[in-house]
Amino acid sequence: MLKKFLLVVAISSAAASAFAGDAARAEAKQVIDLKDGSTVYIFKDGKMAMENKYGHAVRMKEDTVMETKDGQKIIMHGDEVMRLDSLLRKGHEG
């Protein structure tokens, strides 16, 4: 019984995290996957935010060089960590 309950909780949390990212992707002009498993969101105003491989918005220093999955280099402009955090949390309110 406990195993079934834990399985349902695990599946539910995975589905919820997938829907949470939808709001961030809809708000962003461009979404870029990085080599280390994190994701960079570029918003319509040109500012950027970063989500780590665990799905959390993280702070990134201005002008940090990052490498995309395909080997290109991009530079961080702006640090919209709170903006991304609120978008990632959409759908998680009780």
PDB file of N, CA, C and O in Angstrom:
ATOM      1  N   MET A   1       0.822  -1.187   0.000  1.00  0.00           N
ATOM      2  CA  MET A   1       0.000   0.000   0.000  1.00  0.00           C
ATOM      3  C   MET A   1       0.871   1.258   0.000  1.00  0.00           C
ATOM      4  O   MET A   1       0.608   2.206  -0.740  1.00  0.00           O
ATOM      5  N   LEU A   2       1.902   1.253   0.834  1.00  0.00           N
ATOM      6  CA  LEU A   2       2.796   2.411   0.915  1.00  0.00           C
ATOM      7  C   LEU A   2       3.547   2.600  -0.402  1.00  0.00           C
ATOM      8  O   LEU A   2       3.756   3.730  -0.844  1.00  0.00           O
ATOM      9  N   LYS A   3       3.951   1.497  -1.026  1.00  0.00           N
ATOM     10  CA  LYS A   3       4.661   1.585  -2.308  1.00  0.00           C
ATOM     11  C   LYS A   3       3.769   2.200  -3.382  1.00  0.00           C
ATOM     12  O   LYS A   3       4.243   3.001  -4.187  1.00  0.00           O
ATOM     13  N   LYS A   4       2.492   1.841  -3.408  1.00  0.00           N
ATOM     14  CA  LYS A   4       1.573   2.409  -4.383  1.00  0.00           C
ATOM     15  C   LYS A   4       1.398   3.905  -4.154  1.00  0.00           C
ATOM     16  O   LYS A   4       1.367   4.688  -5.104  1.00  0.00           O
ATOM     17  N   PHE A   5       1.284   4.292  -2.903  1.00  0.00           N
ATOM     18  CA  PHE A   5       1.140   5.709  -2.557  1.00  0.00           C
ATOM     19  C   PHE A   5       2.370   6.502  -2.988  1.00  0.00           C
ATOM     20  O   PHE A   5       2.237   7.575  -3.575  1.00  0.00           O
ATOM     21  N   LEU A   6       3.550   5.993  -2.707  1.00  0.00           N
ATOM     22  CA  LEU A   6       4.781   6.678  -3.094  1.00  0.00           C
ATOM     23  C   LEU A   6       4.911   6.777  -4.610  1.00  0.00           C
ATOM     24  O   LEU A   6       5.405   7.781  -5.124  1.00  0.00           O
ATOM     25  N   LEU A   7       4.478   5.755  -5.324  1.00  0.00           N
ATOM     26  CA  LEU A   7       4.511   5.774  -6.780  1.00  0.00           C
ATOM     27  C   LEU A   7       3.583   6.870  -7.317  1.00  0.00           C
ATOM     28  O   LEU A   7       3.951   7.596  -8.240  1.00  0.00           O
ATOM     29  N   VAL A   8       2.400   6.988  -6.751  1.00  0.00           N
ATOM     30  CA  VAL A   8       1.457   8.030  -7.174  1.00  0.00           C
ATOM     31  C   VAL A   8       2.031   9.417  -6.887  1.00  0.00           C
ATOM     32  O   VAL A   8       1.907  10.319  -7.715  1.00  0.00           O
ATOM     33  N   VAL A   9       2.647   9.591  -5.740  1.00  0.00           N
ATOM     34  CA  VAL A   9       3.257  10.883  -5.387  1.00  0.00           C
ATOM     35  C   VAL A   9       4.386  11.220  -6.356  1.00  0.00           C
ATOM     36  O   VAL A   9       4.491  12.362  -6.804  1.00  0.00           O
ATOM     37  N   ALA A  10       5.219  10.257  -6.682  1.00  0.00           N
ATOM     38  CA  ALA A  10       6.338  10.493  -7.600  1.00  0.00           C
ATOM     39  C   ALA A  10       5.842  10.870  -8.988  1.00  0.00           C
ATOM     40  O   ALA A  10       6.372  11.795  -9.602  1.00  0.00           O
ATOM     41  N   ILE A  11       4.843  10.174  -9.486  1.00  0.00           N
ATOM     42  CA  ILE A  11       4.297  10.482 -10.811  1.00  0.00           C
ATOM     43  C   ILE A  11       3.635  11.849 -10.811  1.00  0.00           C
ATOM     44  O   ILE A  11       3.785  12.609 -11.768  1.00  0.00           O
ATOM     45  N   SER A  12       2.906  12.170  -9.752  1.00  0.00           N
ATOM     46  CA  SER A  12       2.233  13.473  -9.661  1.00  0.00           C
ATOM     47  C   SER A  12       3.225  14.617  -9.628  1.00  0.00           C
ATOM     48  O   SER A  12       3.012  15.637 -10.283  1.00  0.00           O
ATOM     49  N   SER A  13       4.312  14.467  -8.872  1.00  0.00           N
ATOM     50  CA  SER A  13       5.291  15.550  -8.781  1.00  0.00           C
ATOM     51  C   SER A  13       6.031  15.739 -10.101  1.00  0.00           C
ATOM     52  O   SER A  13       6.375  16.867 -10.455  1.00  0.00           O
ATOM     53  N   ALA A  14       6.280  14.668 -10.827  1.00  0.00           N
ATOM     54  CA  ALA A  14       6.929  14.795 -12.133  1.00  0.00           C
ATOM     55  C   ALA A  14       6.018  15.518 -13.111  1.00  0.00           C
ATOM     56  O   ALA A  14       6.482  16.364 -13.875  1.00  0.00           O
ATOM     57  N   ALA A  15       4.749  15.204 -13.100  1.00  0.00           N
ATOM     58  CA  ALA A  15       3.793  15.879 -13.992  1.00  0.00           C
ATOM     59  C   ALA A  15       3.652  17.342 -13.616  1.00  0.00           C
ATOM     60  O   ALA A  15       3.575  18.195 -14.500  1.00  0.00           O
ATOM     61  N   ALA A  16       3.616  17.652 -12.336  1.00  0.00           N
ATOM     62  CA  ALA A  16       3.482  19.042 -11.890  1.00  0.00           C
ATOM     63  C   ALA A  16       4.689  19.874 -12.295  1.00  0.00           C
ATOM     64  O   ALA A  16       4.537  21.029 -12.694  1.00  0.00           O
ATOM     65  N   SER A  17       5.890  19.302 -12.196  1.00  0.00           N
ATOM     66  CA  SER A  17       7.078  20.063 -12.578  1.00  0.00           C
ATOM     67  C   SER A  17       7.118  20.296 -14.086  1.00  0.00           C
ATOM     68  O   SER A  17       7.643  21.313 -14.539  1.00  0.00           O
ATOM     69  N   ALA A  18       6.576  19.374 -14.861  1.00  0.00           N
ATOM     70  CA  ALA A  18       6.521  19.574 -16.311  1.00  0.00           C
ATOM     71  C   ALA A  18       5.584  20.716 -16.659  1.00  0.00           C
ATOM     72  O   ALA A  18       5.886  21.508 -17.552  1.00  0.00           O
ATOM     73  N   PHE A  19       4.448  20.818 -15.969  1.00  0.00           N
ATOM     74  CA  PHE A  19       3.501  21.906 -16.228  1.00  0.00           C
ATOM     75  C   PHE A  19       4.049  23.233 -15.734  1.00  0.00           C
ATOM     76  O   PHE A  19       3.755  24.274 -16.321  1.00  0.00           O
ATOM     77  N   ALA A  20       4.839  23.219 -14.667  1.00  0.00           N
ATOM     78  CA  ALA A  20       5.393  24.461 -14.127  1.00  0.00           C
ATOM     79  C   ALA A  20       6.313  25.121 -15.138  1.00  0.00           C
ATOM     80  O   ALA A  20       6.303  26.345 -15.269  1.00  0.00           O
ATOM     81  N   GLY A  21       7.094  24.353 -15.843  1.00  0.00           N
ATOM     82  CA  GLY A  21       7.992  24.901 -16.841  1.00  0.00           C
ATOM     83  C   GLY A  21       7.269  25.492 -18.041  1.00  0.00           C
ATOM     84  O   GLY A  21       7.835  26.308 -18.769  1.00  0.00           O
ATOM     85  N   ASP A  22       6.015  25.083 -18.252  1.00  0.00           N
ATOM     86  CA  ASP A  22       5.244  25.592 -19.386  1.00  0.00           C
ATOM     87  C   ASP A  22       5.049  27.104 -19.307  1.00  0.00           C
ATOM     88  O   ASP A  22       5.146  27.792 -20.324  1.00  0.00           O
ATOM     89  N   ALA A  23       4.777  27.629 -18.112  1.00  0.00           N
ATOM     90  CA  ALA A  23       4.570  29.070 -17.957  1.00  0.00           C
ATOM     91  C   ALA A  23       5.843  29.825 -18.295  1.00  0.00           C
ATOM     92  O   ALA A  23       5.788  30.875 -18.936  1.00  0.00           O
ATOM     93  N   ALA A  24       6.980  29.312 -17.876  1.00  0.00           N
ATOM     94  CA  ALA A  24       8.259  29.966 -18.167  1.00  0.00           C
ATOM     95  C   ALA A  24       8.562  29.907 -19.658  1.00  0.00           C
ATOM     96  O   ALA A  24       9.025  30.890 -20.236  1.00  0.00           O
ATOM     97  N   ARG A  25       8.308  28.781 -20.275  1.00  0.00           N
ATOM     98  CA  ARG A  25       8.559  28.641 -21.714  1.00  0.00           C
ATOM     99  C   ARG A  25       7.636  29.534 -22.532  1.00  0.00           C
ATOM    100  O   ARG A  25       8.038  30.061 -23.569  1.00  0.00           O
ATOM    101  N   ALA A  26       6.400  29.706 -22.071  1.00  0.00           N
ATOM    102  CA  ALA A  26       5.456  30.565 -22.785  1.00  0.00           C
ATOM    103  C   ALA A  26       5.857  32.035 -22.690  1.00  0.00           C
ATOM    104  O   ALA A  26       5.644  32.797 -23.633  1.00  0.00           O
ATOM    105  N   GLU A  27       6.428  32.430 -21.576  1.00  0.00           N
ATOM    106  CA  GLU A  27       6.833  33.821 -21.352  1.00  0.00           C
ATOM    107  C   GLU A  27       8.134  34.160 -22.085  1.00  0.00           C
ATOM    108  O   GLU A  27       8.364  35.313 -22.449  1.00  0.00           O
ATOM    109  N   ALA A  28       8.971  33.163 -22.296  1.00  0.00           N
ATOM    110  CA  ALA A  28      10.289  33.395 -22.897  1.00  0.00           C
ATOM    111  C   ALA A  28      10.207  33.497 -24.422  1.00  0.00           C
ATOM    112  O   ALA A  28       9.388  32.846 -25.071  1.00  0.00           O
ATOM    113  N   LYS A  29      11.082  34.332 -24.963  1.00  0.00           N
ATOM    114  CA  LYS A  29      11.212  34.435 -26.419  1.00  0.00           C
ATOM    115  C   LYS A  29      11.994  33.236 -26.942  1.00  0.00           C
ATOM    116  O   LYS A  29      11.711  32.712 -28.020  1.00  0.00           O
ATOM    117  N   GLN A  30      12.989  32.811 -26.153  1.00  0.00           N
ATOM    118  CA  GLN A  30      13.843  31.701 -26.563  1.00  0.00           C
ATOM    119  C   GLN A  30      14.265  30.909 -25.333  1.00  0.00           C
ATOM    120  O   GLN A  30      14.518  31.487 -24.277  1.00  0.00           O
ATOM    121  N   VAL A  31      14.340  29.595 -25.466  1.00  0.00           N
ATOM    122  CA  VAL A  31      14.780  28.703 -24.390  1.00  0.00           C
ATOM    123  C   VAL A  31      15.954  27.897 -24.931  1.00  0.00           C
ATOM    124  O   VAL A  31      15.854  27.247 -25.972  1.00  0.00           O
ATOM    125  N   ILE A  32      17.082  27.951 -24.198  1.00  0.00           N
ATOM    126  CA  ILE A  32      18.308  27.300 -24.672  1.00  0.00           C
ATOM    127  C   ILE A  32      18.792  26.297 -23.631  1.00  0.00           C
ATOM    128  O   ILE A  32      18.977  26.643 -22.464  1.00  0.00           O
ATOM    129  N   ASP A  33      18.996  25.051 -24.058  1.00  0.00           N
ATOM    130  CA  ASP A  33      19.537  24.022 -23.178  1.00  0.00           C
ATOM    131  C   ASP A  33      21.060  24.117 -23.174  1.00  0.00           C
ATOM    132  O   ASP A  33      21.691  24.249 -24.223  1.00  0.00           O
ATOM    133  N   LEU A  34      21.638  24.049 -21.974  1.00  0.00           N
ATOM    134  CA  LEU A  34      23.086  24.139 -21.832  1.00  0.00           C
ATOM    135  C   LEU A  34      23.700  22.760 -21.658  1.00  0.00           C
ATOM    136  O   LEU A  34      23.016  21.784 -21.349  1.00  0.00           O
ATOM    137  N   LYS A  35      24.994  22.710 -21.862  1.00  0.00           N
ATOM    138  CA  LYS A  35      25.754  21.461 -21.813  1.00  0.00           C
ATOM    139  C   LYS A  35      25.675  20.788 -20.440  1.00  0.00           C
ATOM    140  O   LYS A  35      25.668  19.560 -20.350  1.00  0.00           O
ATOM    141  N   ASP A  36      25.617  21.587 -19.378  1.00  0.00           N
ATOM    142  CA  ASP A  36      25.601  21.039 -18.023  1.00  0.00           C
ATOM    143  C   ASP A  36      24.213  20.588 -17.560  1.00  0.00           C
ATOM    144  O   ASP A  36      24.053  20.171 -16.413  1.00  0.00           O
ATOM    145  N   GLY A  37      23.210  20.669 -18.437  1.00  0.00           N
ATOM    146  CA  GLY A  37      21.862  20.230 -18.085  1.00  0.00           C
ATOM    147  C   GLY A  37      20.942  21.352 -17.636  1.00  0.00           C
ATOM    148  O   GLY A  37      19.748  21.127 -17.438  1.00  0.00           O
ATOM    149  N   SER A  38      21.470  22.546 -17.474  1.00  0.00           N
ATOM    150  CA  SER A  38      20.632  23.677 -17.096  1.00  0.00           C
ATOM    151  C   SER A  38      20.009  24.306 -18.340  1.00  0.00           C
ATOM    152  O   SER A  38      20.330  23.935 -19.469  1.00  0.00           O
ATOM    153  N   THR A  39      19.113  25.266 -18.110  1.00  0.00           N
ATOM    154  CA  THR A  39      18.377  25.903 -19.194  1.00  0.00           C
ATOM    155  C   THR A  39      18.413  27.406 -19.022  1.00  0.00           C
ATOM    156  O   THR A  39      18.254  27.910 -17.910  1.00  0.00           O
ATOM    157  N   VAL A  40      18.620  28.126 -20.110  1.00  0.00           N
ATOM    158  CA  VAL A  40      18.603  29.590 -20.091  1.00  0.00           C
ATOM    159  C   VAL A  40      17.347  30.062 -20.811  1.00  0.00           C
ATOM    160  O   VAL A  40      17.034  29.607 -21.912  1.00  0.00           O
ATOM    161  N   TYR A  41      16.636  30.982 -20.171  1.00  0.00           N
ATOM    162  CA  TYR A  41      15.449  31.587 -20.755  1.00  0.00           C
ATOM    163  C   TYR A  41      15.796  33.010 -21.170  1.00  0.00           C
ATOM    164  O   TYR A  41      16.320  33.782 -20.367  1.00  0.00           O
ATOM    165  N   ILE A  42      15.509  33.356 -22.407  1.00  0.00           N
ATOM    166  CA  ILE A  42      15.704  34.720 -22.886  1.00  0.00           C
ATOM    167  C   ILE A  42      14.309  35.312 -23.080  1.00  0.00           C
ATOM    168  O   ILE A  42      13.526  34.832 -23.899  1.00  0.00           O
ATOM    169  N   PHE A  43      14.014  36.360 -22.315  1.00  0.00           N
ATOM    170  CA  PHE A  43      12.696  36.977 -22.363  1.00  0.00           C
ATOM    171  C   PHE A  43      12.612  38.000 -23.487  1.00  0.00           C
ATOM    172  O   PHE A  43      13.622  38.382 -24.078  1.00  0.00           O
ATOM    173  N   LYS A  44      11.401  38.431 -23.768  1.00  0.00           N
ATOM    174  CA  LYS A  44      11.159  39.354 -24.881  1.00  0.00           C
ATOM    175  C   LYS A  44      11.905  40.673 -24.738  1.00  0.00           C
ATOM    176  O   LYS A  44      12.220  41.314 -25.741  1.00  0.00           O
ATOM    177  N   ASP A  45      12.195  41.092 -23.498  1.00  0.00           N
ATOM    178  CA  ASP A  45      12.929  42.337 -23.275  1.00  0.00           C
ATOM    179  C   ASP A  45      14.445  42.152 -23.338  1.00  0.00           C
ATOM    180  O   ASP A  45      15.190  43.099 -23.085  1.00  0.00           O
ATOM    181  N   GLY A  46      14.915  40.934 -23.677  1.00  0.00           N
ATOM    182  CA  GLY A  46      16.340  40.663 -23.826  1.00  0.00           C
ATOM    183  C   GLY A  46      17.031  40.206 -22.561  1.00  0.00           C
ATOM    184  O   GLY A  46      18.182  39.774 -22.613  1.00  0.00           O
ATOM    185  N   LYS A  47      16.358  40.290 -21.425  1.00  0.00           N
ATOM    186  CA  LYS A  47      16.960  39.833 -20.169  1.00  0.00           C
ATOM    187  C   LYS A  47      16.876  38.319 -20.091  1.00  0.00           C
ATOM    188  O   LYS A  47      16.039  37.693 -20.742  1.00  0.00           O
ATOM    189  N   MET A  48      17.756  37.740 -19.283  1.00  0.00           N
ATOM    190  CA  MET A  48      17.893  36.291 -19.231  1.00  0.00           C
ATOM    191  C   MET A  48      17.777  35.770 -17.803  1.00  0.00           C
ATOM    192  O   MET A  48      18.006  36.499 -16.837  1.00  0.00           O
ATOM    193  N   ALA A  49      17.418  34.499 -17.693  1.00  0.00           N
ATOM    194  CA  ALA A  49      17.370  33.814 -16.403  1.00  0.00           C
ATOM    195  C   ALA A  49      17.794  32.371 -16.624  1.00  0.00           C
ATOM    196  O   ALA A  49      17.696  31.848 -17.733  1.00  0.00           O
ATOM    197  N   MET A  50      18.268  31.733 -15.558  1.00  0.00           N
ATOM    198  CA  MET A  50      18.768  30.371 -15.683  1.00  0.00           C
ATOM    199  C   MET A  50      18.072  29.432 -14.704  1.00  0.00           C
ATOM    200  O   MET A  50      17.854  29.768 -13.540  1.00  0.00           O
ATOM    201  N   GLU A  51      17.729  28.247 -15.206  1.00  0.00           N
ATOM    202  CA  GLU A  51      17.145  27.177 -14.405  1.00  0.00           C
ATOM    203  C   GLU A  51      18.166  26.048 -14.344  1.00  0.00           C
ATOM    204  O   GLU A  51      18.660  25.606 -15.382  1.00  0.00           O
ATOM    205  N   ASN A  52      18.488  25.575 -13.137  1.00  0.00           N
ATOM    206  CA  ASN A  52      19.471  24.490 -13.051  1.00  0.00           C
ATOM    207  C   ASN A  52      18.835  23.167 -13.463  1.00  0.00           C
ATOM    208  O   ASN A  52      17.634  23.106 -13.726  1.00  0.00           O
ATOM    209  N   LYS A  53      19.629  22.124 -13.517  1.00  0.00           N
ATOM    210  CA  LYS A  53      19.145  20.832 -13.997  1.00  0.00           C
ATOM    211  C   LYS A  53      18.118  20.203 -13.059  1.00  0.00           C
ATOM    212  O   LYS A  53      17.494  19.201 -13.409  1.00  0.00           O
ATOM    213  N   TYR A  54      17.940  20.779 -11.876  1.00  0.00           N
ATOM    214  CA  TYR A  54      16.964  20.276 -10.913  1.00  0.00           C
ATOM    215  C   TYR A  54      15.644  21.050 -10.972  1.00  0.00           C
ATOM    216  O   TYR A  54      14.720  20.759 -10.213  1.00  0.00           O
ATOM    217  N   GLY A  55      15.555  22.038 -11.874  1.00  0.00           N
ATOM    218  CA  GLY A  55      14.315  22.786 -12.041  1.00  0.00           C
ATOM    219  C   GLY A  55      14.170  24.023 -11.184  1.00  0.00           C
ATOM    220  O   GLY A  55      13.066  24.548 -11.041  1.00  0.00           O
ATOM    221  N   HIS A  56      15.270  24.505 -10.608  1.00  0.00           N
ATOM    222  CA  HIS A  56      15.236  25.689  -9.747  1.00  0.00           C
ATOM    223  C   HIS A  56      15.872  26.882 -10.458  1.00  0.00           C
ATOM    224  O   HIS A  56      16.891  26.748 -11.137  1.00  0.00           O
ATOM    225  N   ALA A  57      15.251  28.049 -10.289  1.00  0.00           N
ATOM    226  CA  ALA A  57      15.846  29.279 -10.809  1.00  0.00           C
ATOM    227  C   ALA A  57      17.094  29.579  -9.984  1.00  0.00           C
ATOM    228  O   ALA A  57      17.051  29.541  -8.755  1.00  0.00           O
ATOM    229  N   VAL A  58      18.200  29.875 -10.655  1.00  0.00           N
ATOM    230  CA  VAL A  58      19.460  30.144  -9.953  1.00  0.00           C
ATOM    231  C   VAL A  58      20.064  31.463 -10.420  1.00  0.00           C
ATOM    232  O   VAL A  58      19.848  31.899 -11.550  1.00  0.00           O
ATOM    233  N   ARG A  59      20.808  32.073  -9.543  1.00  0.00           N
ATOM    234  CA  ARG A  59      21.463  33.343  -9.835  1.00  0.00           C
ATOM    235  C   ARG A  59      22.669  33.102 -10.734  1.00  0.00           C
ATOM    236  O   ARG A  59      23.413  32.138 -10.555  1.00  0.00           O
ATOM    237  N   MET A  60      22.846  33.987 -11.693  1.00  0.00           N
ATOM    238  CA  MET A  60      23.963  33.901 -12.628  1.00  0.00           C
ATOM    239  C   MET A  60      24.571  35.295 -12.752  1.00  0.00           C
ATOM    240  O   MET A  60      23.849  36.274 -12.936  1.00  0.00           O
ATOM    241  N   LYS A  61      25.872  35.385 -12.653  1.00  0.00           N
ATOM    242  CA  LYS A  61      26.553  36.677 -12.765  1.00  0.00           C
ATOM    243  C   LYS A  61      26.473  37.220 -14.186  1.00  0.00           C
ATOM    244  O   LYS A  61      26.521  36.466 -15.158  1.00  0.00           O
ATOM    245  N   GLU A  62      26.351  38.530 -14.287  1.00  0.00           N
ATOM    246  CA  GLU A  62      26.340  39.226 -15.575  1.00  0.00           C
ATOM    247  C   GLU A  62      27.615  38.902 -16.355  1.00  0.00           C
ATOM    248  O   GLU A  62      28.692  38.804 -15.766  1.00  0.00           O
ATOM    249  N   ASP A  63      27.502  38.738 -17.644  1.00  0.00           N
ATOM    250  CA  ASP A  63      28.608  38.471 -18.567  1.00  0.00           C
ATOM    251  C   ASP A  63      29.273  37.104 -18.391  1.00  0.00           C
ATOM    252  O   ASP A  63      30.375  36.885 -18.894  1.00  0.00           O
ATOM    253  N   THR A  64      28.620  36.192 -17.688  1.00  0.00           N
ATOM    254  CA  THR A  64      29.138  34.831 -17.579  1.00  0.00           C
ATOM    255  C   THR A  64      28.968  34.132 -18.931  1.00  0.00           C
ATOM    256  O   THR A  64      27.908  34.215 -19.552  1.00  0.00           O
ATOM    257  N   VAL A  65      30.009  33.452 -19.372  1.00  0.00           N
ATOM    258  CA  VAL A  65      29.952  32.720 -20.636  1.00  0.00           C
ATOM    259  C   VAL A  65      29.445  31.309 -20.355  1.00  0.00           C
ATOM    260  O   VAL A  65      29.959  30.616 -19.478  1.00  0.00           O
ATOM    261  N   MET A  66      28.422  30.893 -21.115  1.00  0.00           N
ATOM    262  CA  MET A  66      27.837  29.569 -20.950  1.00  0.00           C
ATOM    263  C   MET A  66      27.929  28.820 -22.275  1.00  0.00           C
ATOM    264  O   MET A  66      27.937  29.433 -23.343  1.00  0.00           O
ATOM    265  N   GLU A  67      28.000  27.485 -22.200  1.00  0.00           N
ATOM    266  CA  GLU A  67      28.096  26.686 -23.415  1.00  0.00           C
ATOM    267  C   GLU A  67      26.797  25.915 -23.637  1.00  0.00           C
ATOM    268  O   GLU A  67      26.320  25.217 -22.742  1.00  0.00           O
ATOM    269  N   THR A  68      26.235  26.046 -24.830  1.00  0.00           N
ATOM    270  CA  THR A  68      25.003  25.344 -25.174  1.00  0.00           C
ATOM    271  C   THR A  68      25.303  23.879 -25.471  1.00  0.00           C
ATOM    272  O   THR A  68      26.460  23.484 -25.613  1.00  0.00           O
ATOM    273  N   LYS A  69      24.245  23.083 -25.563  1.00  0.00           N
ATOM    274  CA  LYS A  69      24.413  21.653 -25.850  1.00  0.00           C
ATOM    275  C   LYS A  69      25.136  21.422 -27.167  1.00  0.00           C
ATOM    276  O   LYS A  69      25.879  20.452 -27.311  1.00  0.00           O
ATOM    277  N   ASP A  70      24.917  22.323 -28.139  1.00  0.00           N
ATOM    278  CA  ASP A  70      25.560  22.149 -29.440  1.00  0.00           C
ATOM    279  C   ASP A  70      26.927  22.820 -29.532  1.00  0.00           C
ATOM    280  O   ASP A  70      27.503  22.904 -30.616  1.00  0.00           O
ATOM    281  N   GLY A  71      27.457  23.303 -28.388  1.00  0.00           N
ATOM    282  CA  GLY A  71      28.813  23.830 -28.349  1.00  0.00           C
ATOM    283  C   GLY A  71      28.963  25.327 -28.569  1.00  0.00           C
ATOM    284  O   GLY A  71      30.080  25.841 -28.513  1.00  0.00           O
ATOM    285  N   GLN A  72      27.868  26.043 -28.818  1.00  0.00           N
ATOM    286  CA  GLN A  72      27.957  27.494 -28.988  1.00  0.00           C
ATOM    287  C   GLN A  72      28.153  28.164 -27.635  1.00  0.00           C
ATOM    288  O   GLN A  72      27.794  27.606 -26.598  1.00  0.00           O
ATOM    289  N   LYS A  73      28.717  29.346 -27.653  1.00  0.00           N
ATOM    290  CA  LYS A  73      28.921  30.119 -26.427  1.00  0.00           C
ATOM    291  C   LYS A  73      27.911  31.268 -26.405  1.00  0.00           C
ATOM    292  O   LYS A  73      27.707  31.943 -27.414  1.00  0.00           O
ATOM    293  N   ILE A  74      27.283  31.482 -25.249  1.00  0.00           N
ATOM    294  CA  ILE A  74      26.407  32.638 -25.072  1.00  0.00           C
ATOM    295  C   ILE A  74      26.806  33.348 -23.789  1.00  0.00           C
ATOM    296  O   ILE A  74      27.402  32.747 -22.896  1.00  0.00           O
ATOM    297  N   ILE A  75      26.477  34.625 -23.703  1.00  0.00           N
ATOM    298  CA  ILE A  75      26.848  35.449 -22.553  1.00  0.00           C
ATOM    299  C   ILE A  75      25.583  35.870 -21.814  1.00  0.00           C
ATOM    300  O   ILE A  75      24.604  36.278 -22.438  1.00  0.00           O
ATOM    301  N   MET A  76      25.602  35.771 -20.494  1.00  0.00           N
ATOM    302  CA  MET A  76      24.466  36.120 -19.650  1.00  0.00           C
ATOM    303  C   MET A  76      24.286  37.631 -19.604  1.00  0.00           C
ATOM    304  O   MET A  76      25.228  38.372 -19.323  1.00  0.00           O
ATOM    305  N   HIS A  77      23.066  38.079 -19.883  1.00  0.00           N
ATOM    306  CA  HIS A  77      22.708  39.495 -19.796  1.00  0.00           C
ATOM    307  C   HIS A  77      21.485  39.616 -18.907  1.00  0.00           C
ATOM    308  O   HIS A  77      20.416  39.097 -19.230  1.00  0.00           O
ATOM    309  N   GLY A  78      21.648  40.305 -17.782  1.00  0.00           N
ATOM    310  CA  GLY A  78      20.549  40.446 -16.835  1.00  0.00           C
ATOM    311  C   GLY A  78      20.429  39.188 -15.993  1.00  0.00           C
ATOM    312  O   GLY A  78      20.884  38.116 -16.394  1.00  0.00           O
ATOM    313  N   ASP A  79      19.818  39.321 -14.836  1.00  0.00           N
ATOM    314  CA  ASP A  79      19.647  38.185 -13.941  1.00  0.00           C
ATOM    315  C   ASP A  79      18.221  38.224 -13.416  1.00  0.00           C
ATOM    316  O   ASP A  79      17.955  38.791 -12.356  1.00  0.00           O
ATOM    317  N   GLU A  80      17.321  37.627 -14.154  1.00  0.00           N
ATOM    318  CA  GLU A  80      15.902  37.658 -13.826  1.00  0.00           C
ATOM    319  C   GLU A  80      15.508  36.433 -13.006  1.00  0.00           C
ATOM    320  O   GLU A  80      14.537  35.749 -13.328  1.00  0.00           O
ATOM    321  N   VAL A  81      16.267  36.162 -11.945  1.00  0.00           N
ATOM    322  CA  VAL A  81      16.045  34.956 -11.152  1.00  0.00           C
ATOM    323  C   VAL A  81      14.665  34.974 -10.491  1.00  0.00           C
ATOM    324  O   VAL A  81      14.010  33.933 -10.442  1.00  0.00           O
ATOM    325  N   MET A  82      14.209  36.099  -9.990  1.00  0.00           N
ATOM    326  CA  MET A  82      12.902  36.159  -9.334  1.00  0.00           C
ATOM    327  C   MET A  82      11.770  36.022 -10.352  1.00  0.00           C
ATOM    328  O   MET A  82      10.746  35.400 -10.068  1.00  0.00           O
ATOM    329  N   ARG A  83      11.952  36.588 -11.503  1.00  0.00           N
ATOM    330  CA  ARG A  83      10.963  36.475 -12.571  1.00  0.00           C
ATOM    331  C   ARG A  83      10.781  35.007 -12.974  1.00  0.00           C
ATOM    332  O   ARG A  83       9.655  34.525 -13.094  1.00  0.00           O
ATOM    333  N   LEU A  84      11.890  34.311 -13.178  1.00  0.00           N
ATOM    334  CA  LEU A  84      11.832  32.903 -13.552  1.00  0.00           C
ATOM    335  C   LEU A  84      11.283  32.062 -12.408  1.00  0.00           C
ATOM    336  O   LEU A  84      10.488  31.152 -12.638  1.00  0.00           O
ATOM    337  N   ASP A  85      11.694  32.354 -11.190  1.00  0.00           N
ATOM    338  CA  ASP A  85      11.227  31.605 -10.041  1.00  0.00           C
ATOM    339  C   ASP A  85       9.703  31.661  -9.938  1.00  0.00           C
ATOM    340  O   ASP A  85       9.056  30.642  -9.693  1.00  0.00           O
ATOM    341  N   SER A  86       9.133  32.847 -10.125  1.00  0.00           N
ATOM    342  CA  SER A  86       7.676  32.963 -10.048  1.00  0.00           C
ATOM    343  C   SER A  86       7.002  32.199 -11.179  1.00  0.00           C
ATOM    344  O   SER A  86       5.940  31.613 -10.972  1.00  0.00           O
ATOM    345  N   LEU A  87       7.592  32.191 -12.364  1.00  0.00           N
ATOM    346  CA  LEU A  87       7.024  31.445 -13.482  1.00  0.00           C
ATOM    347  C   LEU A  87       7.115  29.936 -13.252  1.00  0.00           C
ATOM    348  O   LEU A  87       6.186  29.200 -13.584  1.00  0.00           O
ATOM    349  N   LEU A  88       8.224  29.480 -12.690  1.00  0.00           N
ATOM    350  CA  LEU A  88       8.388  28.051 -12.416  1.00  0.00           C
ATOM    351  C   LEU A  88       7.442  27.577 -11.320  1.00  0.00           C
ATOM    352  O   LEU A  88       7.041  26.414 -11.306  1.00  0.00           O
ATOM    353  N   ARG A  89       7.083  28.471 -10.402  1.00  0.00           N
ATOM    354  CA  ARG A  89       6.192  28.111  -9.303  1.00  0.00           C
ATOM    355  C   ARG A  89       4.720  28.133  -9.691  1.00  0.00           C
ATOM    356  O   ARG A  89       3.884  27.612  -8.952  1.00  0.00           O
ATOM    357  N   LYS A  90       4.386  28.725 -10.836  1.00  0.00           N
ATOM    358  CA  LYS A  90       2.985  28.756 -11.276  1.00  0.00           C
ATOM    359  C   LYS A  90       2.468  27.334 -11.370  1.00  0.00           C
ATOM    360  O   LYS A  90       3.123  26.450 -11.921  1.00  0.00           O
ATOM    361  N   GLY A  91       1.286  27.135 -10.825  1.00  0.00           N
ATOM    362  CA  GLY A  91       0.704  25.801 -10.838  1.00  0.00           C
ATOM    363  C   GLY A  91       1.026  24.990  -9.605  1.00  0.00           C
ATOM    364  O   GLY A  91       0.458  23.918  -9.398  1.00  0.00           O
ATOM    365  N   HIS A  92       1.955  25.503  -8.761  1.00  0.00           N
ATOM    366  CA  HIS A  92       2.308  24.803  -7.536  1.00  0.00           C
ATOM    367  C   HIS A  92       1.630  25.397  -6.304  1.00  0.00           C
ATOM    368  O   HIS A  92       1.830  24.910  -5.191  1.00  0.00           O
ATOM    369  N   GLU A  93       0.814  26.465  -6.500  1.00  0.00           N
ATOM    370  CA  GLU A  93       0.134  27.060  -5.364  1.00  0.00           C
ATOM    371  C   GLU A  93      -0.940  26.108  -4.881  1.00  0.00           C
ATOM    372  O   GLU A  93      -1.570  25.400  -5.666  1.00  0.00           O
ATOM    373  N   GLY A  94      -1.138  26.105  -3.560  1.00  0.00           N
ATOM    374  CA  GLY A  94      -2.099  25.187  -2.970  1.00  0.00           C
ATOM    375  C   GLY A  94      -3.469  25.601  -3.233  1.00  0.00           C
ATOM    376  O   GLY A  94      -4.410  24.933  -2.804  1.00  0.00           O
TER     377      GLY A  94
END
